[in-house]
Every structure is written in structure tokens, then in C-alpha cells.
Amino acid sequence: MSRLPTGTVTFLFTDIEGSTRLLQRLGEDYARVLGEHQALLRAAFDAHGGVEVDTQGDSFFVAFPSAPAAVAAAAVATRALAAHAWPEGTTLRVRMGLHSGSPQLAGAGYVGLDVHRAARIAAAGHGGQILLSEATRALSEDALPADVSLRDLGPHHLKDLQEPERIAQLVLAGQPAEFPPLKTLDAHPHNLPLQPTPLLGREEQLAALSALLRQADVRLVTVTGPGGIGKTRLAIQVAAELVDAFSDGVWFVRLSPLVDPELVVPTIAQTLGLREAGSQPIAETLSEYLADKQLLLVLDNFEQVAGAAGALAALLAGCPGLRVVVTSRIRLRLRGEREYPLAPLSLPDPRHPPTPDALSQYAAVALFIQRATEARATFAVTVSNAPAIAEICARLDGLPLAIELAAARVKLLPPEALLARLTSQLALLTGGARDLEERQRTMRATIAWSYDLLSPAEQVLFRRLSVFVSGCAFEAAEVVCLTPAGAVPLDLDMLEGLAALVDHSLVRQTEEGGEPRFGLLHVIREYALERLEASGEAEAARRAHAGFVLDLVERAEPELTGPAAGAWLDRLEREHDNLRAALSWARERGEAETGLRVAAAVWRFWAARGHLREGRTWVEGLLAVGTGREVPDRVRARALLAGGALAKYQGDAAAAVSWLEQAVALGRPAGDPRTTASALNALGIIAREQDAPERAAEHYAASLALMREVGDRRGIAVGLLNLGVSAYDQHDLDRAAASYSEALALLREVGDREHVAVCLGNLGEVARDRGEVAEAAARGREALALDWALGERRRCAEVLEHLASTAGVARQGERAARLLGAATALREALGIPQPANERADVERLVAAARAAAGEAAWAAAWAAGHALALEEVVAEELGETSPAD
């Protein structure tokens, strides 16, 4: 970014006219021709102080610190292209456009209208033509080379700029000076509303829609999406891009003021300047007029006059040269209609925000930056505000209108303060530009527009769906929304109701885990929640939601230790926000039993997916809510087991022992041997970590006896596994290996893949201690593959440490350091310290390899491993890639 000129900058855009045709004709030779073209242009640009901002395919975007230098570079480049010896029959015609302004730097490039103005000026020209804006002409005309002059081409309306631009042409002695009319909006009839700002972040959609409408068999395209997503703006821009493809023009018809479908045809006719003639119906007059025309209509906001779809179909049938772009929150359901659902703008992941330099590559952020800069000229992206900007755009789901409304607030609130106030998005997102329609000046009005078009039953469904956070599956929608206790049953076919909400762009349908999922964008959900509260059904809907979540997690619990554990863990990950919502409701309403049952059922999920701190916080809070309330001892014991297990994984032995002992004390008289056995088993693990092998063995034995008593084969296998651990601690490798092998066979039978991975890792430790390094590494990699497939990030850290110790025994010092660095980073991310006894063992096993490698090499390898993402180190260990040198 430091190389880019600042202050008054002149931009130069170039591209090859007819590059696609040239590629088709030259074939393999095109690459050589393109390379020669690039070399000639770069030589001219470099000689005059130009800095490449971007190069894509056959186009250049270059910035110059002065207008005379940019003009001279364009002239030199054009002459060099004309003098070059191209392949026989080849003519390379490059168009260029220049504009000067004072743009702002954002990340690794520029933002502002000046960039778009320069690009639009270049796009208006023809191959071999150099066009200058009025600003560039004024800055350069007194310093033109002797053989260069200027020709005034007059004012022209560019495709997405509000004010006309006066354009001049650079005339080079000895070069062609006559060209066809500029490719601007003025060359063809149209009534497109001029836009005050350029279209941002929709380049891919713009190209796709333009290409679609150029296809001979495509006559009707409906751009669908929720209010505020930018359908109208995109449709206007598509029409502007296609203005030269329709000899009779492109025409924009605003339907938002209409509520009567019968008025659609008269409104189209009026837009085209037609009037009723005598007794002839206006529909016939319009059809006759369009019968031989090559014309594009943009019908904006069709949703509230959807009854006019039949009239539009008749018009298309009788007018073969007519093409139509419709913007609507619902599709028209006509034959031949091509629906184009418009997605939100691209977003960074707020959990891993990119650097300030890379932030503007995301369309949502680029829009925010542009609008914020317009609101406050001194606005800039910094290291401190970049995370807040990324989070704001994510909270607003990449909705352009919401982002524009939020960015306008930057005039008063910095991004960090703006983010803090986004808890109520609808209240903040107001005050849009006065030249917008009223419904687009606040997000609430925009969403209400769609809500009012729903039937009463569809409105009820929409409201009730708001209790789901991050969406829901079809089954969940049926259970929660149709007959919540205390609310009026909903007389609606769920499939048809959801389809209607999707059609109205109020609900998004996606596919996750092989099943359809239905969700509301955040700001739309906030509106639905408002309507739910106003309806008086909020409490009933939330209770039904919590009941569904409880049923789901209690069905999931036994599966989390079976062969389908991976799929169920993934399902709970998808539903995690719904779990949180149900737990919040239980805590707020004092429904301790419901909340504790949910927590007790999902603690293995929290442990497996690295949500230890969050899970423990939920358990602590719900146990506090349950104090003094009637909660069955069995439920309380299971919750204490959950909290104790999570505290154990966090390394908080004191809290873990306290909770686990309470679980044992409650579980025995409550007749819950499995909970008691599991708590005893966890107490045994803690005792081992505290170097108390006798106490550990006692707990393991008591746990195994209870599991044998109830015939729990999985529990028996876990008991055998821990007996093997006791034998290993006593350095009896043969007895340890026998116990591990017996446990492994039983665990494979019951399908407990998590403990299969534990057994494999333990067998690897035995092999390592026997000096069987290859066997130890193979067992470790088997365990890692299973843990990675299950998403067991906590176990991945333990296996990486085992593999590091194995590498240490094999005198592979740098590899051991790399693995330990990766394991440490993972433990830090999860908040799981390594037990002191295990850390001491690993340090002992790698000591010789560390000494042989030397401290400098060890530290460098450890740092490299620490910087790796988990997926990278797993790929290395499983042989899918090789560690970098």
C-alpha cells in the first residue's frame, strides 16, 4: 500500500477490445500475444512512474502521481502497440480511459467514486482510443507532448454515475482519430434512473445476469431476494450494461406504488409513452407496439401485483423481441421464467477476521467502507477497528441496505461503538437517504412490506419460526410451530407454508447434513420476534422450542458414544445456537430441570468440539438456578457429572473432584449406576493425573463393577481400558497391552469410535515404550484420523503429543518440536492445559532429540508448528501433504 501514490492521483484503465474473439482465433498463440502486450504496456507505465494496482486477464489498472505522466504513458503505450510486429493478420486494439481525483486508500487499494469513474470512461471507448475525464484534461492540457492534441467529445452519461461526464479524446499524430460513438447511455433510448453511487460487490452477479439475458432462449428473468438485498440496484445496472443490445431501448417500470394488478399493463404502456386509442384496450395497444421491437423491460417490485403475471405472460407470447427482468420477493411461477435468487454480499468470518489490508476484498466490507467514507471523509480502516467492521457486516448478514444504513451512522459513532449498539438492529438501521422510497429508509419498513403480503396463517408461521436461532430442520418447524402448548393450533400445511415464506424471501432454504434447513436472516428474525411478542404467543413458542431441543439432545446422547457419533456431533453443532437459546430460556424462567437435562445430555458434545468453558458456565448457572428448587436427584447427579467432566478437561481438578463426588453421592441412592460409574471413572482419571495410582485403581475397579452389574458393554470396555492405564502406570506393558486389546475389541463391537481412538493411542504408547517406533506412529495416526473425523479437537491435542514423543524417541527433533508446537496452540485455543505428569513424560521422551537438534532449530520448528492450523498438521501427519522445509 505504501507504493501507491496519494493525494491527487490519475487512474488509467486499459483492456483489449475483442479479446474473446482474439483468443478463439489465435488459440495457443494468444498467451504469447497477451504477454507481449503486457510487456509493452508495463514498459510505458514504468517509464512514467505508474504503479500497477491490479491486473486481470487482458486489463490493467494503474495509478500515476500526475496527470501529464499518465497521459504521456497512455500515448507511448498506444504507439508501441501500433508499431509492434504482431502475428500475421492480428490487430491488437487496446482502449484506455483516464480520470484524476483524490481517492482514499483502503487495504491494498483505492476506494471511492474516482476509481469507478475511470473504469467507466475506459469502458465507453473503442480499441485504440484514449479517453480523458474533464479533471484529467484540465490537469494535463498545458503539458501535452508536441504531437498530441485533445478533442472535446462533449458530456456523456456513464452507466452507473449520476452526473454526466465531459469526455475528451487524446489524438495522436499518425494514429487513427475517428471512432464510432462512445458506448454510453446516451447512445440508446432508455429511462434508467441515474444512480448516485456505483454498484459495489456484485460484479459476479452482474456478469451472470447479463450473460443470461443475452441467451436467445431466455426471455424472462426474475431476480428474487429479501428486501434490502439490492435487487433493484442490480437490475438497473444489468439494464445499463445491456443498453447497446436492444435497438429499441431499455425501460425501467416502477411498480412499488401499485396494489392493483390491473394497473400493471397501463403503467408499462404509460412508461413507454403510449395512450389509449379509442375503444382499443390498452393491453392490445401495448402488444401491437412491442410486436416488432427489440426491447428490454425492467419491472421493479412485482410482488404486490403478482396477479398480473398472466398479463405479462401474454405480452411475452405476442412480442418475440421483448425481454423482461423482474425484481420481486416472490417468483412469478411462469413457464420459461428463470429465477435468479440474489444472495447477500460476501462476508469475512468474524471469528477469524482478516488483516485490515485484506478486509476490503469482501464485498460487504467494501460497501461499508465506501458508505462510511461518504458519511465521514476522515474514516479509515485500522488494526483496532477492523474486527468491529467485520463483525458489523456479519451481524447484518451482508444485506446491502442494512450495511448502508449502519455505515451512515459512522458520522457519529466509530465502528466499535456502532457494533455495541447493534443488539437492536431495527432501531439503529434507520435514516436512509431521502431520495429512497419510504419503505427503503428503514429496515423495519422494508421487512414489513413483505410481511403484509403474507396470508394470516403464513404470518403466524413466520412469527413462530423466530424462536429458532440459525435456522431449523423441517421436523423442528413442524413440532414447534404447528401446535405449541398454550397457543392456537396452526391450520397450515407446513411444507406449503415454508415454501410460501421462501418464495417471499423472508426465509432462506439451505441444505446441511443432507437435509433442508430453514432460517431467517438476523434482522428479519428480529422483526419476526417483535411480531411474536406482540401476538402474545412468545412464551408458548419458546417453551415448545425448549421442549424440542430437550427431546433432540436426549435422543442424541446415547448416539454420541456409538458408531454414528460423528453425524450426531455434526447435527448438534448445527443446532448449537438453538441449544443456547433453550438453555437461556430455562435459566431466565427458572426451569432448572429442563436446563440441567439439556446440559447433562450434551456435555460430550461440548467436550468433543472444544466448548469446554461455555459448557461449564451453563452447568454452573443452571445448578445455581436449581438450588432450592425441586429437581430430581438423578437429574442433578447427571448435571454434576457433566460439570465435573468439563472441569476435569479444563485442568480444574479441585472443582471437578467436588462435583464428581457429589454426583456419586446423589447417583447411588437415586438408582443411577451408569452416572455413578461414569463419575467414579472420571475420579480415577484425576487421581492418576495427581500421581495417586492406588486411588485411581480403586475408582476404576468400582466403576467397572457397576458397569458389569448393569451389563453395560461400553462401560465395561471403558473400565478395561482404564485397568490397562493402571497397569501401564505400574510399567507392566504386557498387562496394559492385553487390557487395551480386550477393550479395543469390545469398543469396536459397540461402535464407540471415541474410545477406540483412545485405545489406539494407548497401544501406541506401549509400542513406543517397547521401542517399536513405527508401530507407535502408526497407532497414533490411526487415532488422529478417528479423532479428526469425529471433530474431537481435545483428543487431537493429546495424540499430537503422543506422536511428538514418538518422534523424540526416534531422534526426529525438529518433527517432535513441530508437533508439540501444534499441540500447544490447540490446547491454548481450547483452554485445556496439559496435565503436569503428562507434560513431564513428554519432555523426558523428547529431551535427547531436542539436544541433538539444538535449541535454535528446536525453537524454530516449535514456532512453525504453533503457527499451523489444525487441519494443516493433521494433513501432514496423515500423509496428505508434507511439512514445509
Secondary structure, DSSP 4 states (H G I P E B T S, - for coil): -TTS--SSEEEEEEEETTHHHHHHHHTTHHHHHHHHHHHHHHHHHHHTT-EEEEEETTEEEEEESSHHHHHHHHHHHHHHHHHS-PSTT----EEEEEEEE-PEEETTEEESHHHHHHHHHHHTS-TT-EEEEHHHHHHHGGG--TTEEEEEEEEE--TT-SS-EEEEEEEETTS----PPP-SGGGS-B-PPPPSS---S-HHHHHHHHHHHTSTT--EEEEE--TTS-HHHHHHHHHHHTGGG-TT-EEEEE-TT---GGGHHHHHHHHTT----TTS-HHHHHHHHHTT--EEEEEE--GGGGGGHHHHHHHHHH-TTEEEEEEESS----TTEEEEEPPPPP---TTSPPPHHHHTTSHHHHHHHHHHHHH-TT----TTTHHHHHHHHHHTTT-HHHHHHHHHGGGTS-HHHHHHTTTSHHHHS----TTS-GGGSSHHHHHHHHHTTS-HHHHHHHHHHTTSSS-EEHHHHHHHHS--TTS----S-HHHHHHHHHHTTSSEEEEETTEEEEE--HHHHHHHHHHHHHHT-HHHHHHHHHHHHHHHHHHHGGGGGSTTHHHHHHHHHHTHHHHHHHHHHHHHHT-HHHHHHHHHHHHHHHHHTT-HHHHHHHHHHHHHHHTTS---HHHHHHHHHHHHHHHHHHT-HHHHHHHHHHHHHHHTTTT-HHHHHHHHHHHHHHHHHTT-HHHHHHHHHHHHHHHHHHT-HHHHHHHHHHHHHHHHHTT-HHHHHHHHHHHHHHHHHHT-HHHHHHHHHHHHHHHHHTT-HHHHHHHHHHHHHHHHHHT-HHHHHHHHHHHHHHHHHTT-HHHHHHHHHHHHHHHHHHT-PPPHHHHHHHHHHHHHHHHHH-HHHHHHHHHHHHTS-HHHHHHHHTTSS----
